[in-house]
Amino acid sequence: MEAIVAIFVGVGLVWGLLLALRGSLLLGCVAVLVATSVFGVFFMTFKLGINLSLDRLALVGLLAAFVLQWKLGKLEIRPWMTIDTIMALFFGVLIANTFMHDWRAAEPGQVPVVQHLINGYLIPLAIYIVARNLRYDERQTNWMLGGMVAFGVYLAIIGILEGTGQYGLVFPRYIADPELGLHFGRARGPMVQSVSYGVYVCGTMLCVWLLALRLPPQSRWLVFSLLPLFFAAIFFTKTRTVWLGGGLSLLAMVFLTMTGRARSVVIAGMVLVGVSGVIYKMDSILGLQREGTVTDTRRSVDMRASFTYVSLQMFYDKPLTGHGFSQFKKEKLPYLSDRNVDLLLESIRAYDHHNTYLSILTDLGLLGFIPFMAMYAWWGLTTWRLARRAAEPWARHVGTLGVGVLLIIACQMVGHEITFTPIDHLLVFFIAGMSVALAYDFKVMAATQPTAQRVPHAARRAPFQPSTG
């Protein structure tokens, strides 16, 4: 086995060097997203001094290629911007807070604190740095959208197979193992978790829409015809926050890419259908039977009230510095004996947090929560302005994708703690990095340091026929 691994590593190094010198780092970022989602520790692990998996090797390869191309002058290192200051504040507080508390200890079943920090924040930050400093043009972003669409079609098919119980046809095979991950019985894909799976299915669904707009009118419907696959996969997640995120992001997509009366009619129709469905099926949605019983689902809804109450009490006690990053599972225990409220607080004893916003608030206090929210707010402003103001349609499409992805992830953070694995934040930080880069290139957002007027890199290339949309 070690000899086989050594052969694969040797071949990988040769091809990796060629790709590092001549390959597209933008497609490399997409490859890291795919590797992290599909070829992680559940797929294969091996030892080269330390335990490794294919997704970690892909990340290391991407970073090595980034450094090499930087030294060769093939990148567009952009100056310090306001968002960089905000992110530096957040990550500074996050790292300092982590090591000022008990970062070595972990409760039973809890992700180790340092691993949580690396997976949820530092790995996504690495992707952000790469994406923020690449050169972009229409051709490269078309390839990126095509890669994301291909990945999305694979995910959608897997989700439909899971939703219809055809586990013998799924790949990788570990998806069919009920002992791995969470939410067995729902569409959860290679992430073996319906929330992360839903984030990627919704995100790649938006890529389908945008890629179709890049094609000639007679070819668009072939791509648009893929959308029912994504709708079915989203339904089979049986996850309310995924449904909400998918619906809101699709509304944003229609608003930002359509015009005139057609836009108004489509949006009005989507809102009418959505509201009618919620009203008509309210009891079914609240009592949705998933991998457990209807009673289990309603209990899950009730537990969120307990999480909220305990989190607020913890925040009131330490509003500025919080109780320590990733310390909620231990620090919440004294608060479960509170009998001043008619809630079953003991029901959350064995659980980590179920709300990313409240998790940040209780762990890092206002010192971490404010820059965290400011980071997301600035990304939202950047993507919105890019989608509305960029001079080229392809750049506006990147901003549009950013708006949609942020809406998707904002919905998930209300009902889930998304940072225990790198999967969700990888997608967000990747698209945010692209958006920040293009917003600077097209003078949508200014750098904090005054710079000479510059022409966007894309505009310095040979003229091309802009796409529609």
VEXDOBA-322217 format. One record per residue (C-alpha): x negated, y negated, z; residue in one letter; residue number from 1. Coordinates in nm, 4 decimals, padded with zeros to 6 digits. Layout:
<mikes>
          X          Y          Z   rest    nr
          X          Y          Z      a   NUM
...
</mikes>
This chain:
<mikes>
          X          Y          Z   rest    nr
    00.0000    00.0000    00.0000      m     1
   -00.2800   -00.2431    00.0857      e     2
   -00.4483   -00.1734   -00.2494      a     3
   -00.1229   -00.2499   -00.4348      i     4
   -00.0809   -00.5724   -00.2412      v     5
   -00.4424   -00.6689   -00.3195      a     6
   -00.3813   -00.6106   -00.6932      i     7
   -00.0665   -00.8240   -00.6859      f     8
   -00.2506   -01.0980   -00.4979      v     9
   -00.5383   -01.0927   -00.7485      g    10
   -00.3052   -01.1158   -01.0482      v    11
   -00.1061   -01.3827   -00.8693      g    12
   -00.4169   -01.5907   -00.8091      l    13
   -00.5118   -01.5805   -01.1784      v    14
   -00.1647   -01.6772   -01.2979      w    15
   -00.1331   -01.9242   -01.0138      g    16
   -00.4509   -02.1036   -01.1227      l    17
   -00.3218   -02.1304   -01.4801      l    18
    00.0152   -02.2614   -01.3630      l    19
   -00.1534   -02.5015   -01.1229      a    20
   -00.3542   -02.6523   -01.4069      l    21
   -00.0839   -02.6640   -01.6725      r    22
    00.2475   -02.5719   -01.5128      g    23
    00.5441   -02.7860   -01.4092      s    24
    00.5481   -02.8562   -01.0368      l    25
    00.9157   -02.9504   -01.0673      l    26
    00.9962   -02.5971   -01.1796      l    27
    00.7565   -02.4816   -00.9082      g    28
    00.9829   -02.6499   -00.6523      c    29
    01.2822   -02.4642   -00.7975      v    30
    01.0821   -02.1403   -00.7771      a    31
    01.0147   -02.2042   -00.4068      v    32
    01.3884   -02.2555   -00.3473      l    33
    01.4600   -01.9240   -00.5202      v    34
    01.1788   -01.7405   -00.3396      a    35
    01.2881   -01.8729    00.0008      t    36
    01.6495   -01.7723   -00.0626      s    37
    01.5910   -01.4306   -00.2220      v    38
    01.2383   -01.3044   -00.1540      f    39
    01.1905   -01.3825    00.2137      g    40
    01.1166   -01.1561    00.5076      v    41
    01.4192   -00.9332    00.4441      f    42
    01.2886   -00.8536    00.0958      f    43
    00.9215   -00.7811    00.1704      m    44
    00.6557   -00.8516    00.4301      t    45
    00.2896   -00.7554    00.4201      f    46
   -00.0322   -00.8272    00.6058      k    47
   -00.3302   -01.0243    00.4837      l    48
   -00.4725   -01.0942    00.8245      g    49
   -00.1316   -01.2357    00.9238      i    50
    00.2234   -01.1369    00.8355      n    51
    00.3230   -01.2893    00.5014      l    52
    00.6196   -01.2839    00.2651      s    53
    00.6579   -01.3833   -00.0988      l    54
    00.8366   -01.7080   -00.0191      d    55
    00.5475   -01.8256    00.1992      r    56
    00.2981   -01.7391   -00.0748      l    57
    00.5102   -01.9348   -00.3233      a    58
    00.5059   -02.2378   -00.0944      l    59
    00.1298   -02.2186   -00.0423      v    60
    00.0811   -02.1837   -00.4170      g    61
    00.2966   -02.4889   -00.4863      l    62
    00.1067   -02.7020   -00.2345      l    63
   -00.2282   -02.5858   -00.3730      a    64
   -00.1144   -02.6712   -00.7264      a    65
    00.0056   -03.0104   -00.6042      f    66
   -00.3337   -03.0916   -00.4535      v    67
   -00.5147   -02.9708   -00.7666      l    68
   -00.2987   -03.1775   -01.0024      q    69
   -00.3325   -03.4763   -00.7711      w    70
   -00.7113   -03.4525   -00.7955      k    71
   -00.6800   -03.4257   -01.1737      l    72
   -00.4663   -03.7414   -01.1877      g    73
   -00.1538   -03.5685   -01.3184      k    74
    00.0791   -03.6971   -01.0447      l    75
    00.2499   -04.0284   -00.9763      e    76
    00.1538   -04.1074   -00.6170      i    77
    00.4027   -04.3745   -00.5188      r    78
    00.3404   -04.6451   -00.2564      p    79
    00.4764   -04.6503    00.0972      w    80
    00.8481   -04.7297    00.1092      m    81
    01.1074   -04.8115    00.3727      t    82
    01.2341   -04.4530    00.3732      i    83
    00.8803   -04.3330    00.4496      d    84
    00.8732   -04.5513    00.7616      t    85
    01.2095   -04.4113    00.8730      i    86
    01.0951   -04.0549    00.8125      m    87
    00.7650   -04.1162    00.9927      a    88
    00.9586   -04.2403    01.2960      l    89
    01.1855   -03.9368    01.2972      f    90
    00.9119   -03.6793    01.2483      f    91
    00.6916   -03.8545    01.5031      g    92
    00.9656   -03.8354    01.7666      v    93
    01.0489   -03.4771    01.6661      l    94
    00.6928   -03.3461    01.6959      i    95
    00.6138   -03.5395    02.0151      a    96
    00.9391   -03.4261    02.1769      n    97
    00.8722   -03.0638    02.0800      t    98
    00.5362   -03.0438    02.2569      f    99
    00.6379   -03.2557    02.5573      m   100
    00.8781   -02.9780    02.6601      h   101
    00.8483   -02.6025    02.7065      d   102
    00.7671   -02.5129    02.3451      w   103
    00.6277   -02.1655    02.4251      r   104
    00.9373   -02.0161    02.5872      a   105
    01.2327   -01.8766    02.3915      a   106
    01.5612   -01.7437    02.5247      e   107
    01.6670   -01.3907    02.4185      p   108
    01.7819   -01.3993    02.0579      g   109
    01.6539   -01.7556    02.0098      q   110
    01.4266   -01.8693    01.7271      v   111
    01.0899   -01.9704    01.8833      p   112
    01.0622   -02.3463    01.9196      v   113
    00.7566   -02.3931    01.6960      v   114
    00.9028   -02.1625    01.4324      q   115
    01.2226   -02.3709    01.4416      h   116
    01.0163   -02.6861    01.3902      l   117
    00.8244   -02.5376    01.0967      i   118
    01.1213   -02.3719    00.9264      n   119
    01.3787   -02.6443    00.9717      g   120
    01.1669   -02.9541    00.9182      y   121
    00.8002   -02.9164    00.8225      l   122
    00.8474   -02.6803    00.5263      i   123
    01.1242   -02.9030    00.3802      p   124
    00.8996   -03.2060    00.4406      l   125
    00.6292   -03.0419    00.2290      a   126
    00.8743   -02.9984   -00.0604      i   127
    00.9851   -03.3599   -00.0193      y   128
    00.6258   -03.4860   -00.0471      i   129
    00.5736   -03.2855   -00.3660      v   130
    00.9020   -03.3974   -00.5265      a   131
    00.8463   -03.7617   -00.4255      r   132
    00.5165   -03.7814   -00.6157      n   133
    00.5884   -03.6014   -00.9427      l   134
    00.6290   -03.7628   -01.2824      r   135
    00.9775   -03.7305   -01.4277      y   136
    01.1334   -03.7472   -01.7706      d   137
    01.4488   -03.6200   -01.9338      e   138
    01.2931   -03.2976   -02.0601      r   139
    01.1647   -03.1936   -01.7183      q   140
    01.4920   -03.2683   -01.5415      t   141
    01.6783   -03.0709   -01.8080      n   142
    01.4582   -02.7705   -01.7330      w   143
    01.5163   -02.8210   -01.3602      m   144
    01.8944   -02.8259   -01.4086      l   145
    01.8731   -02.5183   -01.6300      g   146
    01.6753   -02.3303   -01.3662      g   147
    01.9230   -02.4272   -01.0948      m   148
    02.2181   -02.3216   -01.3139      v   149
    02.0588   -01.9810   -01.3823      a   150
    02.0023   -01.9339   -01.0089      f   151
    02.3581   -02.0447   -00.9376      g   152
    02.5081   -01.7965   -01.1839      v   153
    02.3154   -01.5165   -01.0122      y   154
    02.4387   -01.6339   -00.6700      l   155
    02.7980   -01.6639   -00.7888      a   156
    02.7997   -01.3114   -00.9331      i   157
    02.6520   -01.1696   -00.6129      i   158
    02.9143   -01.3539   -00.4044      g   159
    03.1978   -01.2219   -00.6179      i   160
    03.0625   -00.8677   -00.5866      l   161
    03.0506   -00.9107   -00.2092      e   162
    03.3959   -01.0636   -00.1958      g   163
    03.5421   -00.7699   -00.3883      t   164
    03.3482   -00.5118   -00.1862      g   165
    03.1160   -00.3958   -00.4682      q   166
    02.8080   -00.3733   -00.2483      y   167
    02.6513   -00.0994   -00.4593      g   168
    02.5823   -00.3534   -00.7343      l   169
    02.4137   -00.6299   -00.5355      v   170
    02.0448   -00.7199   -00.5567      f   171
    01.8369   -00.7342   -00.3457      p   172
    01.9713   -00.4295   -00.1664      r   173
    01.9297   -00.5794    00.1808      y   174
    02.2392   -00.7926    00.1116      i   175
    02.4485   -00.4788    00.1637      a   176
    02.3050   -00.4159    00.5133      d   177
    02.5616   -00.5262    00.7747      p   178
    02.2902   -00.5319    01.0428      e   179
    02.1010   -00.8155    00.8739      l   180
    02.1974   -01.1797    00.9038      g   181
    02.5477   -01.3048    00.9735      l   182
    02.8972   -01.3011    00.8221      h   183
    02.8927   -00.9554    00.6640      f   184
    03.2181   -00.9162    00.4735      g   185
    03.2080   -01.2673    00.3300      r   186
    03.0109   -01.3904    00.0303      a   187
    02.6713   -01.4612    00.1854      r   188
    02.4287   -01.3754   -00.0943      g   189
    02.0573   -01.3128   -00.0427      p   190
    02.0599   -01.5726    00.2363      m   191
    02.2738   -01.3207    00.4342      v   192
    02.4558   -01.6194    00.5826      q   193
    02.7679   -01.7698    00.4271      s   194
    02.6861   -02.1340    00.5101      v   195
    02.3439   -02.1442    00.3433      s   196
    02.4822   -01.9420    00.0546      y   197
    02.7697   -02.1866    00.0198      g   198
    02.5329   -02.4858    00.0171      v   199
    02.3454   -02.3423   -00.2811      y   200
    02.6536   -02.2275   -00.4714      v   201
    02.8083   -02.5738   -00.4329      c   202
    02.4814   -02.7464   -00.5230      g   203
    02.4218   -02.5344   -00.8332      t   204
    02.7862   -02.5848   -00.9344      m   205
    02.7081   -02.9567   -00.9597      l   206
    02.4069   -02.8708   -01.1765      c   207
    02.6405   -02.6860   -01.4143      v   208
    02.8490   -03.0011   -01.4540      w   209
    02.5447   -03.2241   -01.5116      l   210
    02.3731   -02.9846   -01.7526      l   211
    02.6907   -02.9664   -01.9610      a   212
    02.6873   -03.3452   -01.9964      l   213
    02.3356   -03.3258   -02.1443      r   214
    02.4542   -03.1009   -02.4301      l   215
    02.6281   -03.1943   -02.7568      p   216
    03.0095   -03.2121   -02.7147      p   217
    03.0691   -02.8916   -02.9126      q   218
    02.8396   -02.6967   -02.6746      s   219
    02.9571   -02.8373   -02.3415      r   220
    03.2526   -02.6079   -02.2926      w   221
    03.0299   -02.3022   -02.3006      l   222
    02.8560   -02.4322   -01.9870      v   223
    03.1752   -02.5678   -01.8298      f   224
    03.3240   -02.2179   -01.8666      s   225
    03.0845   -02.1026   -01.5934      l   226
    03.2628   -02.3118   -01.3297      l   227
    03.5336   -02.0515   -01.2445      p   228
    03.2543   -01.8163   -01.1326      l   229
    03.1415   -02.0790   -00.8818      f   230
    03.4948   -02.1531   -00.7623      f   231
    03.5517   -01.7834   -00.6913      a   232
    03.2196   -01.7494   -00.5078      a   233
    03.2964   -02.0571   -00.2944      i   234
    03.6364   -01.9109   -00.2068      f   235
    03.4819   -01.5784   -00.1006      f   236
    03.2530   -01.7536    00.1502      t   237
    03.5677   -01.7936    00.3644      k   238
    03.3937   -02.0882    00.5283      t   239
    03.5960   -02.4066    00.5735      r   240
    03.2984   -02.6432    00.5746      t   241
    03.1766   -02.4934    00.2462      v   242
    03.5201   -02.5455    00.0918      w   243
    03.5261   -02.9043    00.2139      l   244
    03.1721   -02.9775    00.0962      g   245
    03.2390   -02.8242   -00.2451      g   246
    03.5587   -03.0255   -00.2892      g   247
    03.4085   -03.3590   -00.1820      l   248
    03.0961   -03.3134   -00.3938      s   249
    03.3051   -03.2273   -00.6993      l   250
    03.5155   -03.5397   -00.6423      l   251
    03.1964   -03.7469   -00.6271      a   252
    03.0734   -03.5791   -00.9452      m   253
    03.3919   -03.6691   -01.1323      v   254
    03.3859   -04.0265   -01.0018      f   255
    03.0236   -04.0861   -01.1013      l   256
    03.0241   -03.9158   -01.4421      t   257
    03.3686   -03.9928   -01.5830      m   258
    03.5230   -04.3292   -01.6678      t   259
    03.8545   -04.4944   -01.7351      g   260
    04.1944   -04.3347   -01.7148      r   261
    04.0611   -03.9786   -01.7480      a   262
    03.8656   -04.0224   -01.4238      r   263
    04.1692   -04.1556   -01.2380      s   264
    04.3913   -03.8726   -01.3614      v   265
    04.1404   -03.5988   -01.2736      v   266
    04.0660   -03.7390   -00.9277      i   267
    04.4354   -03.7891   -00.8500      a   268
    04.5078   -03.4330   -00.9602      g   269
    04.2245   -03.2892   -00.7492      m   270
    04.3325   -03.4840   -00.4398      v   271
    04.6984   -03.3858   -00.4871      l   272
    04.6144   -03.0175   -00.5273      v   273
    04.3743   -03.0243   -00.2309      g   274
    04.6097   -03.2032    00.0081      v   275
    04.9063   -02.9891   -00.0949      s   276
    04.7060   -02.6723   -00.0438      g   277
    04.5890   -02.7805    00.3019      v   278
    04.9395   -02.8775    00.4122      i   279
    05.0998   -02.5626    00.2727      y   280
    04.8341   -02.3244    00.4051      k   281
    04.7351   -02.5026    00.7280      m   282
    04.8149   -02.2052    00.9515      d   283
    04.6321   -01.9666    00.7192      s   284
    04.3245   -02.1922    00.7104      i   285
    04.3100   -02.2307    01.0884      l   286
    04.3725   -01.8592    01.1369      g   287
    04.1576   -01.7453    00.8468      l   288
    04.0623   -01.3805    00.8898      q   289
    03.7007   -01.3262    00.7973      r   290
    03.4643   -01.0538    00.9195      e   291
    03.6501   -01.0343    01.2526      g   292
    04.0134   -01.0688    01.3520      t   293
    04.2359   -01.3770    01.3289      v   294
    04.1987   -01.4080    01.7073      t   295
    03.8206   -01.4184    01.6687      d   296
    03.8523   -01.6981    01.4141      t   297
    04.0776   -01.9064    01.6399      r   298
    03.8370   -01.8448    01.9281      r   299
    03.5569   -01.9793    01.7099      s   300
    03.7564   -02.2980    01.6549      v   301
    03.8176   -02.3323    02.0307      d   302
    03.4481   -02.2806    02.1062      m   303
    03.3608   -02.5903    01.9046      r   304
    03.5507   -02.8018    02.1555      a   305
    03.3366   -02.6498    02.4313      s   306
    03.0178   -02.7215    02.2357      f   307
    03.1266   -03.0828    02.1905      t   308
    03.2128   -03.1349    02.5566      y   309
    02.8914   -02.9780    02.6871      v   310
    02.6814   -03.1693    02.4340      s   311
    02.8312   -03.5037    02.5377      l   312
    02.7739   -03.4296    02.9046      q   313
    02.4119   -03.3432    02.8326      m   314
    02.3735   -03.6634    02.6285      f   315
    02.5150   -03.8768    02.9120      y   316
    02.2501   -03.7342    03.1473      d   317
    01.9527   -03.7944    02.9128      k   318
    02.0639   -04.0417    02.6451      p   319
    01.7234   -04.1684    02.5294      l   320
    01.4816   -03.8746    02.5171      t   321
    01.7174   -03.5770    02.5237      g   322
    01.6558   -03.2355    02.6787      h   323
    01.3821   -03.1242    02.4388      g   324
    01.3796   -02.9984    02.0817      f   325
    01.5397   -02.6532    02.0475      s   326
    01.6047   -02.6362    02.4241      q   327
    01.9863   -02.6427    02.4070      f   328
    02.0384   -02.2717    02.4675      k   329
    01.8615   -02.2927    02.8031      k   330
    01.9420   -02.6497    02.9083      e   331
    02.3169   -02.6113    02.8599      k   332
    02.3549   -02.3395    03.1263      l   333
    02.4073   -02.5683    03.4315      p   334
    02.6877   -02.7485    03.2458      y   335
    02.8944   -02.4346    03.1893      l   336
    03.0163   -02.4328    03.5514      s   337
    03.2032   -02.7636    03.5034      d   338
    03.5676   -02.7117    03.6066      r   339
    03.6860   -03.0661    03.5353      n   340
    03.8051   -02.9744    03.1880      v   341
    04.0477   -02.7133    03.0579      d   342
    03.7981   -02.5424    02.8272      l   343
    03.6348   -02.2001    02.8343      l   344
    03.2824   -02.3343    02.8605      l   345
    03.1403   -01.9926    02.9428      e   346
    03.2331   -01.8754    02.5935      s   347
    02.9272   -02.0554    02.4506      i   348
    02.6719   -01.9164    02.6970      r   349
    02.5011   -01.6823    02.4490      a   350
    02.5017   -01.9215    02.1534      y   351
    02.2772   -02.1837    01.9989      d   352
    02.4344   -02.5068    01.8866      h   353
    02.7074   -02.5174    01.6209      h   354
    02.6732   -02.8821    01.5167      n   355
    02.3523   -03.0323    01.3758      t   356
    02.4416   -03.3898    01.4699      y   357
    02.5131   -03.3013    01.8325      l   358
    02.2109   -03.0721    01.8399      s   359
    01.9814   -03.3614    01.7447      i   360
    02.1562   -03.5901    01.9926      l   361
    02.1190   -03.3546    02.2885      t   362
    01.7674   -03.2368    02.1983      d   363
    01.6033   -03.5646    02.0942      l   364
    01.8338   -03.8282    02.2420      g   365
    01.8891   -04.1617    02.0715      l   366
    01.5162   -04.1933    01.9992      l   367
    01.5468   -03.9052    01.7544      g   368
    01.9125   -03.9285    01.6574      f   369
    01.8963   -04.2872    01.5261      i   370
    01.6054   -04.2311    01.2814      p   371
    01.7573   -03.8948    01.1784      f   372
    02.0853   -04.0611    01.0844      m   373
    01.8992   -04.3550    00.9288      a   374
    01.7008   -04.1094    00.7127      m   375
    02.0168   -03.9497    00.5785      y   376
    02.1895   -04.2873    00.5397      a   377
    01.8944   -04.4249    00.3401      w   378
    01.8922   -04.1169    00.1196      w   379
    02.2649   -04.1660    00.0652      g   380
    02.2144   -04.5309   -00.0319      l   381
    01.9235   -04.4387   -00.2596      t   382
    02.1109   -04.1635   -00.4440      t   383
    02.4220   -04.3791   -00.4814      w   384
    02.2281   -04.6725   -00.6259      r   385
    02.0317   -04.4422   -00.8540      l   386
    02.3539   -04.2841   -00.9787      a   387
    02.5064   -04.6268   -01.0505      r   388
    02.2140   -04.8434   -01.1593      r   389
    01.9369   -04.6398   -01.3232      a   390
    01.8630   -04.7431   -01.6797      a   391
    01.8647   -04.3874   -01.8187      e   392
    02.1548   -04.1380   -01.8019      p   393
    01.9270   -03.8498   -01.6997      w   394
    01.8001   -04.0484   -01.3998      a   395
    02.1565   -04.1389   -01.3017      r   396
    02.2379   -03.7677   -01.3097      h   397
    01.9648   -03.6969   -01.0534      v   398
    02.1196   -03.9614   -00.8281      g   399
    02.4623   -03.8082   -00.8827      t   400
    02.3292   -03.4666   -00.7839      l   401
    02.1781   -03.6266   -00.4729      g   402
    02.5120   -03.7791   -00.3707      v   403
    02.6822   -03.4419   -00.4120      g   404
    02.4189   -03.2443   -00.2198      v   405
    02.4274   -03.4921    00.0694      l   406
    02.8070   -03.4613    00.0905      l   407
    02.7773   -03.0822    00.0913      i   408
    02.5179   -03.0790    00.3675      i   409
    02.6968   -03.3453    00.5747      a   410
    03.0013   -03.1182    00.5938      c   411
    02.7908   -02.8187    00.6999      q   412
    02.6186   -03.0166    00.9769      m   413
    02.9566   -03.0850    01.1377      v   414
    03.0248   -02.7159    01.1898      g   415
    02.6799   -02.5522    01.1968      h   416
    02.3186   -02.5974    01.3033      e   417
    02.1491   -02.5702    00.9649      i   418
    01.7822   -02.6005    01.0678      t   419
    01.6985   -02.2559    01.2059      f   420
    01.5864   -02.1485    00.8570      t   421
    01.4273   -02.3639    00.5858      p   422
    01.6892   -02.2750    00.3233      i   423
    01.9407   -02.5597    00.3618      d   424
    01.6984   -02.8435    00.4287      h   425
    01.4744   -02.7311    00.1396      l   426
    01.7469   -02.8166   -00.1107      l   427
    01.8282   -03.1488    00.0562      v   428
    01.4677   -03.2649    00.0907      f   429
    01.3875   -03.1548   -00.2660      f   430
    01.6705   -03.3553   -00.4249      i   431
    01.6042   -03.6475   -00.1878      a   432
    01.2390   -03.6533   -00.2933      g   433
    01.3369   -03.6619   -00.6604      m   434
    01.5888   -03.9400   -00.5979      s   435
    01.3464   -04.1550   -00.3974      v   436
    01.0830   -04.1210   -00.6725      a   437
    01.3212   -04.2178   -00.9517      l   438
    01.4776   -04.4971   -00.7468      a   439
    01.1308   -04.6490   -00.7189      y   440
    01.0479   -04.5903   -01.0862      d   441
    01.3661   -04.7585   -01.2057      f   442
    01.3445   -05.0399   -00.9470      k   443
    01.6636   -04.9300   -00.7756      v   444
    01.4990   -04.9424   -00.4306      m   445
    01.1958   -05.1590   -00.3544      a   446
    00.8764   -05.0493   -00.1817      a   447
    00.7995   -05.2068    00.1554      t   448
    00.4671   -05.3342    00.0177      q   449
    00.4947   -05.5876   -00.2700      p   450
    00.3640   -05.4287   -00.5897      t   451
    00.3025   -05.5493   -00.9400      a   452
    00.5887   -05.5092   -01.1833      q   453
    00.5587   -05.1678   -01.3423      r   454
    00.7369   -04.9819   -01.6176      v   455
    00.8920   -04.6474   -01.5207      p   456
    00.6771   -04.3549   -01.6263      h   457
    00.9635   -04.2164   -01.8358      a   458
    00.9949   -04.5451   -02.0250      a   459
    00.6276   -04.5289   -02.1267      r   460
    00.6897   -04.2119   -02.3244      r   461
    00.8066   -04.1847   -02.6821      a   462
    01.1670   -04.2958   -02.7400      p   463
    01.4370   -04.0325   -02.7170      f   464
    01.8072   -04.0124   -02.7730      q   465
    01.9770   -04.0595   -02.4333      p   466
    02.2290   -03.8018   -02.3234      s   467
    02.5884   -03.8939   -02.2547      t   468
    02.7599   -03.8938   -01.9166      g   469
</mikes>
